[in-house]
Each structure stands twice: as C-alpha cells, then as structure tokens.
Amino acid sequence: MSQSIQQDLYDEFSRALAGLCPLERVREIEAAGAGRDADGGLARTWQEIDALGYTDALTPMDQGGAGLSLADVEGLLRAAGASALPYPFADTMLARALLRAAGQAVPEGPIALARAQSGPDGLRVTPTPGAGLARSVLVHRDDCLLLVAAPAASDPGIFRRRASATPVWTASPPIVGRVALPDEAVLAWRNVADAAGIAGAMQAVLDRCISFVGERQQFGRALGRFQAIQQEISVVAEQVASTVMAARLACASGAVFPDASLAASARLRACEAIPVVCAIAHAIHGAIGITEELALGLYTTRLHEWRATGMSEDDCAGLIGHRLLTGDSQTMLDFVRGIMAVAPADAGLATPSLSA
C-alpha cells in the first residue's frame, strides 16, 4: 500500500473520530469509565467507532476483515493517538485478528492487551492503558495469550484513573480464549503500536503549540514572532518527525508483527522524545498549560502513561544491544544497515497455533 493511501486512511479515520469522539466526549468517557454510563451514550460511542470497520483492519478478508498489514494500519494507529481516543483501539484490532485467525469467538466491546506478572496465585497483570474501558482482557503470559472477561473491580490507573486500570481478579478467572504466540512477538507489537500512537499524540501537541503561538499576543505581537519561541517549536517538530519516522520504519518491517529490533528502536525514540515534547509544550502555553480545561493535558497525560506502562527505555536499548553483540555485524553501521534492510513481509496474518 502506498504512503498516499496510508495518509488517506489517517485522514479518513481522523475525520470520523472528530465527529464521533471529539475531545469533549473523550473527557466524558475517561471520567465515567466502564459500567458508569447511565444513558448508554458513551457505550454507543464505541459502537459507532466500531461500526466504521477499522477495528477489523488486521483481520483477514476471508474472515470478514480488511486483511491489511501493519504498514497499512500505521496511519490508523497514529490517527487514534492524534484524536486522544480513550479506548484500547490497537489492542482490540490485534485481539480480533488473532482470535479469528485461530477460529475462536470474538467478544463484544473493547479488548485490552495486558502483560502478566508473577504472583502467588491466580492471574495478575501490570497496569494497562485503556483497561478501565475494556470488556475483555487478553493477557500474554509464557508464550500464550489468554482471553478473560474484565473483572468487576480494578485498581485505578495512575494517569487516567477510570480509563486505565490494573485488572484484579480475586480468583482465577475462566479462560474463554487461548492463542499460542511468542512473548517476543507480542512485545514487538506493543512497542510499535505504542510508538505509532505516541507519534500521533505528539503531532497533535505540536499542532496546538503552533496554533497557540500564532494567536497569543505578547508585547504587541504574536508569540510565534519571537525567536526563542520559534526555536522551541523547532525542537518539538524535530522530536515529532523522528518519532513518526521510527514508527513508520518499524511498521514497514512486518505483516502484523514487526522486527523486534526496529520495534524497540521505535519505542525507544518515542519515549526519549516524550519528556522533551511535554516540557516544551507546557512551557510554551505558560501557566494555562497545566489546567484541566486545556486539551493539551489530555495528550501529555497520555504520553506520560505510554512511557510509564510499556517496555522501559533501558530494556529497549538492552534488546537492541544484545542483538548487536550476538549478531554477525562487523561494525555498528553494518548492524544498522542490516535491520533497516528488513524487507516488508506480505500483507496478511498467519493462523497462530492453539495451545493445549
């Protein structure tokens, strides 16, 4: 799929989300969380977004989806980030594709992808973005994905108290679906999906900064006319451009699951950019930058959450370094050339094997 078509998908999804889930509705959804919608309006928002068909983009065509590759849907992931979509859109897209390819039933509603953590008993997971709005949770543990119903109660999220959560099951929940998949593949998907979402959110932050300095007056002229402000805007633009490029390169390396090194590189670049972009954006907006009324906070909160809840920067750098030291590359340049030469795989999704 050409880059122009990818941009078309980005534009179309962005326009649809602007109408179905504007920032005012995002605030309502995140304040309400799951199960707190008295009139059903917030639940209908997900249904209307789902009806667009983009959540089935990775599902093979013979199973009712669009059969797109990861490179194709990069624009959709970026658009979701740029629109501050509160639901676990990327997780649901992957979960539906995997479950259908494995011949298993797909539950209704959003599905969050969570990472298991060791515990004395039962099923325990790490803090998960969007889990507070999910009706099901796909837990990856020991090279396997386990589909379980979301618990009735969860620990609130640190950054978005009701939209995100740490699901807590008081007893081992019934497993309604199971797919065998290497942990490395799941982590690679998580890294690249986060990087694409971060890129979209950062672009939205940059757009708001440019708009603000063009309208705000100081000493009789727009803030954007001051050289110091122009310098800060250029720094943000550089961070955004590099993050977008890293995400696109990683997405182009696989049909659904990207090359692990490129995915780790994309997440590492995105996470390194987050504190720089957020600090400058709030500084440009001055004191009003930290107010809840300003849309900027929706994005910077999400950016910090992405950075805190996924694979750490140290782990991403360690993965890349391990591949460098254990590979056949004679020099660093050879290593970079090697991972950059990863050919995009054919679009489609191989049916994963089912675990016993």
N, C-alpha and C positions, 0 to 999 in steps of 0.2 A: 504494500500500500504506500502511495507516495506521501511525502510530507504535506502536500497541499490538502490531501484527503484527511490526514490526521488533524490538520488545523480546522478543517470543516467540522469534524466530529467535536473538537473542542468548542468551536463557536456555537454549534447547534445545542450541545448539552448545556453550555453556559447560559444561553438564552432561555432554555427551558427551565433551568434552575432559578433564574432570576424571576420568573413568573410564578413557579410553584413553591419555591422555598426562599423568598427574599430574606435579608438579614433580620428583619423584624420577626419573621417566623422562626428563624434559626434560634433567636433568643427564647422564644416561647417553648420550643421543643427542648432545648437544653435546660430550661428552668423546670419543665414538667417531668422529664424523664419518662420511662416506660410505666404504663399502668396508672398514670395520673391524669389522663385525658378524659374529662367528664363528657364532652360532647362528641368525641370521636374525630374532631377536626385535625388534630395532629397525626392521628393514625392514618387518616385519609391522605395526608401529605406524602407519606411513604408509598402508599398505594398508587398515587398519581405519578410519583417519580418512577416507581417500578414499572408502571404501565408503558413508560417510554421505551422499554426494551433494552436499555443499556446495561442493566444488571445481568443480562444473559449474553453479553457480548463475547465472552470466552467459551460459552457452551457450543459444542459442535453443531453444525447446521442440521444434521440428521436427528438431533435431539431437541430441536426447537430453538436453538440459539443462532447467533450470527457467525460463529466459527472464526472469530478474529484472533490474531496473535497478540502477544504482549506489546509488540511495537505498535500495532494498530490502536490499542486501547490506551496508550500513554496519554493521549490528549484527553480522554475521559477522566483518568485519574488526576490529571493536572487541573481540569475544569472543576472537579469536585473540591479540590483544595482551594481553588480561587473563589469558589462560591461559599466556602465555610460550611459545606454540607455536614450536618452533625451525625448522620447515620454512618455505620461501617460499610460504606458502599463497596470499596475494594475487596474487603473480606467476603461480602456476600457474593460478589461476582466470581471469586475464586471457588468458594464453597459450592455454589450451584454447579459450576463446571465439573468439579471433581466428583461430586455425588452423582450427577447424571452420567458421567463417563463410567462410573463404577456400577451403574444400574441400580442406584439406591434412590429412595424417595427424598424429595427436597422439601423441607418445612417452609411454611409461610413466614413472611416477615424478615427483618434484617438478621444476618448471622455474623457474629463477631469471631475473629480468629485469635485465640488465646494460647499462651505458652505455659505448659505445665511446669510446676516447681515441686521439688521434693518435699514430702511431708510425712508425718507419722502414719496417716491413714487417709482413705478417701481420695478425692480428686481436688487438687489445689492448683491455682493458676496465678500468674503475675498480673499486676494492674493492666487493664486492657482498654484502649481508647474505643469509645462507642459501645462498650458492653452494656452500659446502662440503658441503651435503647434497643438492644438486641433481644429477640425472642428465642434464639438458639445460640449455642457456643460451640465452635469447632476447636477442640483442644489438640495441639500437637505434642505428642509425648512418645519417646522411644521409637522413632521412625513410623509413627502411626498417627492418624487424625481421628479423633473420637468426637462424634456429634452427640451433644446432650442438650436438653432443654435448659434455658436460662433459669437460675434459681429465683425463688420468690423474693429473696433479700440478698443484697450485695453490699460490700463495703464501698462507700462513695469514692469517686475519683478525686485525686488531689487537685487537678487543674480544672476539670469540669465535673462538679460533684454528682450531677444526676445523669449526664450524658455518658460519662465514662464510669468504670467501676472495676472492682476486683470481685468477680463472682465467687460466692461462698456456698458450698453445698454441705449441709450438716451431716449428710450420709452419702455414700457412693451413689451417684445418680444413674438411672438406667441409660444405657448407650443405645441410641436409636440409629446410628450410622457409624461405619468404620471404613477407613481407607488407608491402605499402606502407602507411605510416602516418606522418603528420607528427610530427616530433620534439616539437612543442608539445603534441600530444595525449598522447604518451607521458609527457612530463614532468608534465602536469596529473594524469594517473592516478597517477604515482609520488608526487606531492605529497599527493594526497587519501588514497591508500591508507596512506601513512606517517602522516598526521595521525590517521586513524581508529585505526590500531594503537597509536600513541602515547597517544591518549585512553584506550584500554582498559588499557594498561600503567599509566598514571598512576592510573586508578581503583583498580587492584589495589594500588598503592603506598599510596594514601590509606586503603583498607580495612585494610591491615596496620598502618598507623600508628595508626588508631583502635582496633584490637584491642589493640595493644601498650600504649598509654597507659591502656587500661581495665583491663589485667591487672597491669602493672608497678607495684609499690609503692615509695614513697619517703617517708620521714618519717611512716610510718604511714598513708598514704593513696595512692590511685591517682594516677599521673602526670597523668591526664586531669582531675583536680580542680584542678590548678594553672593559674592564669590565663595565665601565659606560654606553657604548652603548648597551651592552648586557642587562643591567638592564632596560634601556628604552624600548628596543624591547620586553622584557618580560612583561612589564606593558601594552603595546599596545596589546600583544597577550592575556593577561588576559581579557582586556576590550572586545576584539572581541569575545572570546569564550563565555563570559557571555551573550553578546548581541545575538549571534546566538542561544544559548540555550533558552533564554527567548522567542525569536521569534518562535522557534520550539514548545515550550510548548503551546504558545497561539494558534498557527495554529492547533495544535492537538486537540483543545477543541471544534471544530465546523465543520459542513459540509461546510458552507460558512461563516456564521457569528460566530465569536468566543465568548467565555465567556468574558464579559466586563471587569472583574477584571484582568484576565490574559492578555487581550489585553492592558489594561492600564499599567500593570506591564511591559510588553514587551517594550512599547514605553518609559516609564519612565527610564528603564535600558538603552535603546539605547540613549536617549537624555542626560543622565548623562555621558555616555561614549564619546559622540561626542567631547566636548571641550578638553578632555584629549588626545584622539587619534590624533586629528588635531594638537594640540600644539606640541606634541612629534614628530609627523611625520615631521612637518616643521622644527623643531629644528634639527632633525637628518639630514635632507637634507641641512641644513645651508642656506646661502643666496639664493641659486638657488631654494629653496622650494617655494618661492612666485612668481616666474616668470611664465608668461602665457604659455611659451613653455613646461614647465614640466607637465606631465599628472597628477601629484599629485593634482594640483589645481582644476582639473575637479571634483575630488572626494570630496575634503574638502569643496569646494563651495557647492556641492550638499548636503553634510552632514549638513552644517550650515543652508541651506534652509529647509531641512526636519525638523530640530529642531525648526525653527522660524515660520513655517507656519501651523503646526498641533496643536493638543491639547497640552497645556502647561504642564510642569512638575508639577506645583502646582495643576493643575486641575486633572492630572492623580493620584497624591498622594491623593487628596481630594476624588476622586471616590473610591479608594481602602479603605481609612479610613472610609468613610461613610458606605460602605458595612460591614466593620469590626464592627463598633459600632452599626449598626442596625441589625446585624445577630445574630444567636444563638450560635456562638462560645464562649466557656468559656475562652479560652486563645488565644494568638496570634498564638501559634503552632497549635491549633485546626483549626483556620481560614486558615492558610497556607495549612494544610493537606486537608481541605475541597475544596479549589479552585484547588489544584493540583490533586484532585481525580475526577475532571470533566471528565466524560467518553467521548471519541471521538464519535461524532454523526455519523450516517450512511452517506456515501457519497451521494450527490445529492442536489437538490435545490427545495424547496417547491415553488409552484407558489404563488407569492405575490398577495394580493388583489388589485384591482384598486380603486383609489379614485374617488369620483364623479366629 
